[in-house]
């Protein structure tokens, strides 16, 4: 496992932080796979996606707001974060998967303000 994790770090260093391209190598962790594959720019984009899905500054993330869609969206955002825990130790590629993308989409759609959703 250390060999595979080191491959991601070496790919990052040898590409001067740009990454060598998604699917170009295998790693033992989602974090090193993202870093080695897509570099700094892709890693920042992934973290921005996590922030947009999880919305850590919103009250609805930690407490029920009563509205069903918002509560389900908050649950989906927690699910998206929790799905990354095993992947951060075992994923061989930088792609978290289709199910993760669907859950993220549900979290984003259901946590939008009602006025935005109706239009």
MARKE-894687 format. One line per 3 residues: number of its first residue (from 1); their letters; for each residue y, x, z of N, C-alpha, C, O, CB. Coordinates in steps of 0.2 Angstrom, whole numbers. Atoms other than C-alpha are relative to their C-alpha. Glycine has a CB too. Layout:
N
NUM = A = Y/X/Z/Y/X/Z/Y/X/Z/Y/X/Z/Y/X/Z | ...;
//
This chain:
119
1 = XXX = -6/4/0/0/0/0/6/4/0/11/3/-3/0/-5/6 | -6/-4/0/12/14/4/1/3/-7/7/4/-9/-1/6/5 | -1/-2/7/9/21/-14/4/-5/-4/8/-3/-8/-7/2/-3;
4 = XXX = -4/6/4/14/4/-22/7/-1/2/11/-2/-2/-5/-6/1 | -7/1/-2/29/2/-11/4/6/-2/10/5/-4/0/0/8 | -4/-6/2/35/20/-15/1/-1/-7/6/2/-9/-4/6/2;
7 = XXX = -1/0/7/33/16/-33/7/-4/-2/11/-3/-6/-6/-4/-4 | -6/4/1/47/2/-32/6/4/2/11/4/-1/0/-6/5 | -5/-4/-2/58/14/-23/2/6/-5/7/7/-6/-1/4/7;
10 = XXX = -1/-5/5/55/28/-35/3/-2/-7/7/1/-10/-7/4/-2 | -3/4/6/59/16/-50/7/-1/1/11/0/-4/-4/-6/-1 | -7/1/-1/75/12/-42/4/6/0/9/7/-3/1/-3/7;
13 = XXX = -3/-6/0/80/30/-39/0/3/-7/6/6/-9/-3/5/5 | 0/-3/7/75/36/-56/4/-3/-5/6/0/-10/-8/1/-2 | -4/3/5/84/23/-65/7/-1/2/11/-4/0/-3/-8/-1;
16 = XXX = -7/-1/-3/100/27/-55/2/-7/3/8/-8/2/5/3/-5 | -2/6/-3/100/10/-47/0/-6/-4/2/-12/-2/7/1/3 | 0/5/5/98/0/-63/-6/-4/0/-6/-10/-2/2/2/-6;
19 = XXX = 6/3/0/80/-4/-61/-3/1/-7/0/3/-12/0/-8/1 | 3/-2/7/67/-2/-75/-3/-6/-4/-6/-5/-9/-6/4/2 | 2/6/4/64/-20/-80/-5/-4/4/-10/-1/6/-2/2/-7;
22 = XXX = 5/5/-3/55/-35/-73/-7/1/-4/-7/0/-10/2/-7/0 | 7/-1/3/36/-33/-76/-2/7/-2/-7/8/-5/0/-5/-5 | 1/-6/2/37/-15/-79/-5/4/5/-8/9/3/6/4/-1;
25 = XXX = 5/-3/-4/27/-10/-64/-2/-5/6/1/-10/6/4/7/4 | 2/4/-5/18/-17/-49/2/3/7/2/10/7/-8/-1/0 | -2/-3/-6/23/-15/-31/-4/-4/5/-8/-8/4/8/-1/2;
28 = XXX = 4/4/-5/16/-21/-14/5/-4/4/2/-7/9/-3/5/5 | -4/4/-4/31/-30/-8/6/-3/-5/8/0/-10/4/4/5 | -6/4/4/44/-43/-16/6/4/0/10/5/-5/1/-7/2;
31 = XXX = -6/-4/-1/58/-32/-9/0/6/-4/5/7/-8/1/1/7 | 0/-6/4/53/-16/-17/-1/-2/-8/1/2/-12/-6/5/2 | 1/2/7/48/-25/-33/6/-2/-3/8/0/-9/-5/-6/-1;
34 = XXX = -7/2/3/65/-33/-35/5/6/-1/8/7/-6/3/-5/5 | -4/-6/0/74/-17/-31/-2/5/-6/3/7/-9/-1/4/7 | 2/-5/5/64/-6/-43/0/-3/-7/1/0/-12/-7/2/1;
37 = XXX = 0/3/7/63/-19/-57/7/-2/-2/9/-1/-8/-4/-7/1 | -6/2/2/81/-26/-57/6/4/3/12/2/1/1/-7/1 | -5/-5/-3/91/-13/-47/5/-4/5/3/-9/7/3/3/-6;
40 = XXX = -6/2/-5/107/-16/-37/2/-7/-3/3/-12/1/5/5/0 | -3/6/3/114/-30/-49/-5/-6/1/-3/-11/4/1/1/-7 | 5/5/-1/98/-40/-48/-1/-2/7/-2/-8/9/-6/1/-4;
43 = XXX = 1/1/-7/96/-38/-30/5/-4/3/4/-8/7/-1/7/4 | -5/4/-2/113/-44/-27/0/-7/-2/2/-12/2/7/3/-2 | 1/7/3/110/-59/-38/-5/-4/4/-4/-10/5/-2/0/-7;
46 = XXX = 5/3/-4/94/-63/-28/3/-2/7/1/-7/9/-6/5/0 | -3/2/-7/103/-62/-11/5/-6/-1/6/-10/3/3/6/3 | -5/5/1/117/-73/-18/-4/-7/-1/-1/-12/1/4/2/-7;
49 = XXX = 4/6/1/104/-86/-24/-3/-2/7/-3/-8/8/-6/2/-5 | 3/1/-7/96/-85/-6/6/-4/4/5/-9/7/-3/6/3 | -5/2/-3/113/-88/1/2/-7/-2/4/-12/2/6/4/0;
52 = XXX = -2/7/3/117/-103/-11/-5/-5/2/-3/-11/3/1/1/-7 | 6/5/-2/100/-111/-7/0/-1/7/0/-7/9/-7/3/-2 | 1/1/-7/100/-108/12/7/-3/3/6/-7/8/-2/6/3;
55 = XXX = -7/2/-3/119/-111/15/0/0/7/1/-4/11/1/-8/-2 | 0/-1/-7/119/-103/32/6/-2/4/5/-3/10/-1/7/1 | -6/3/-3/136/-109/36/1/-7/1/5/-10/5/6/3/-3;
58 = XXX = 0/7/0/133/-127/34/-4/-3/6/-9/0/8/-3/-3/-6 | 3/2/-6/129/-137/49/-6/-4/-1/-11/-4/3/5/-5/4 | 6/3/2/116/-147/40/-6/5/0/-12/2/0/1/-4/-7;
61 = XXX = 6/-5/0/105/-131/40/-3/0/6/-9/1/7/3/7/-2 | 3/0/-6/102/-132/58/0/-6/4/-4/-6/9/4/5/4 | 0/7/-4/105/-150/64/0/-5/-5/3/-5/-11/7/0/4;
64 = XXX = 0/5/5/101/-166/56/6/-4/-1/10/-5/4/-6/-5/3 | -6/3/1/115/-175/48/-1/-8/-1/4/-11/-2/3/3/-7 | 1/7/0/107/-192/47/-2/-3/-7/-6/-7/-8/5/-4/3;
67 = XXX = 2/2/7/107/-194/28/-6/3/-2/-7/9/-2/6/2/-5 | 6/-2/2/90/-193/21/0/6/-6/-3/11/-5/-4/-6/-3 | 0/-5/5/94/-183/5/2/7/3/-1/12/1/4/-2/-6;
70 = XXX = -3/-6/-3/104/-170/15/-6/3/4/-6/10/4/6/-1/4 | 5/-3/-5/90/-168/28/-6/3/-4/-9/8/-2/-3/-6/4 | 6/-3/5/76/-166/14/3/6/-3/-1/11/-4/-2/-5/-5;
73 = XXX = -2/-6/3/87/-153/6/1/6/5/-1/11/3/7/-2/-3 | 0/-6/-5/89/-143/22/-7/2/1/-8/8/2/4/-3/6 | 8/-2/-1/70/-144/24/-2/4/-6/-6/9/-5/-4/-6/1;
76 = XXX = 2/-4/5/68/-138/7/3/7/0/0/12/-2/3/-3/-7 | -3/-7/-1/80/-123/10/-3/4/5/-4/10/4/8/-1/2 | 4/-4/-5/70/-118/25/-6/2/-3/-9/7/-2/-1/-4/7;
79 = XXX = 7/-2/3/54/-119/15/1/5/-5/-3/10/-5/-2/-7/-4 | -2/-5/4/62/-108/2/0/7/3/-3/12/1/6/-1/-5 | -1/-6/-4/66/-95/15/-7/2/2/-9/8/2/5/-1/5;
82 = XXX = 7/-2/-3/49/-96/23/-5/2/-5/-9/6/-3/-2/-6/4 | 4/-2/5/40/-95/7/1/8/-2/-4/11/-5/1/-4/-6 | -1/-7/1/47/-77/5/-3/4/5/-3/10/3/8/1/-1;
85 = XXX = 3/-4/-5/40/-71/21/-7/4/-2/-7/10/-2/-1/-4/6 | 6/-3/3/22/-68/14/1/4/-6/-2/9/-7/-5/-5/-1 | -1/-3/7/29/-63/-3/3/7/2/2/12/-2/4/-4/-4;
88 = XXX = -3/-6/-1/39/-49/5/-5/5/3/-3/11/3/5/-1/6 | 5/-5/-2/23/-41/11/-6/1/-5/-10/5/-5/-3/-2/7 | 6/0/4/11/-45/-3/2/-1/-8/-3/0/-12/-4/-5/2;
91 = XXX = -1/1/7/20/-49/-20/0/6/-4/3/11/-2/7/-4/-1 | 0/-6/4/17/-37/-34/5/0/-5/7/5/-8/-7/0/-3 | -6/0/5/31/-43/-45/6/-3/3/6/-5/8/-3/-5/-6;
94 = XXX = -6/3/-3/49/-48/-43/1/-7/-1/6/-10/2/6/4/-3 | -1/7/1/46/-66/-47/-3/-4/6/-9/-3/7/-4/-2/-7 | 3/4/-5/44/-77/-32/-5/-6/-2/-8/-8/2/6/-3/5;
97 = XXX = 5/5/2/35/-90/-42/4/-7/-2/9/-8/0/-5/-1/5 | -2/6/2/37/-107/-50/2/-5/6/7/-9/6/-5/-3/-5 | -1/4/-6/35/-117/-34/6/2/4/10/-3/6/-6/0/5;
100 = XXX = -6/-2/-4/49/-107/-25/6/-2/-4/11/-4/-1/0/8/0 | -5/2/4/60/-111/-40/1/-7/1/7/-10/1/-1/2/-7 | -1/7/0/57/-129/-39/3/-2/7/7/-7/8/-7/-4/-1;
103 = XXX = -3/1/-7/60/-129/-20/7/1/1/11/-2/4/-4/4/5 | -7/-2/0/76/-120/-22/4/-5/-4/10/-7/-2/1/7/-4 | -3/5/3/81/-133/-35/1/-6/4/7/-9/3/-3/-1/-7;
106 = XXX = -1/6/-4/78/-147/-24/5/1/6/9/-3/7/-7/-2/3 | -4/-1/-5/87/-139/-10/8/0/-2/12/-3/1/-1/7/4 | -6/0/3/102/-136/-21/3/-7/-2/8/-9/-1/1/5/-6;
109 = XXX = -2/6/2/102/-153/-28/1/-5/5/6/-9/5/-5/-3/-5 | 0/5/-6/99/-163/-12/6/1/5/8/-3/9/-6/-1/3 | -5/-2/-5/113/-154/-2/7/0/-3/12/2/0/-2/7/3;
112 = XXX = -7/0/3/127/-157/-14/3/-6/3/0/-11/5/-1/-1/-8 | -4/6/-3/141/-169/-8/-2/-6/-5/-3/-6/-10/7/1/0 | 1/6/3/138/-187/-13/4/-2/-6/2/-4/-12/0/-6/5;
115 = XXX = -5/1/5/153/-188/-24/-2/4/-6/-1/2/-12/7/2/2 | 2/-5/6/146/-173/-35/-6/-3/-3/-7/-3/-9/-1/7/3 | 6/3/2/129/-181/-36/0/-6/-4/-4/-7/-9/-5/-1/6;
118 = XX = -1/7/4/135/-198/-43/3/1/-7/1/-3/-11/4/-4/4 | -3/-1/6/144/-190/-57/-4/3/-5/-2/4/-11/7/3/0;
//
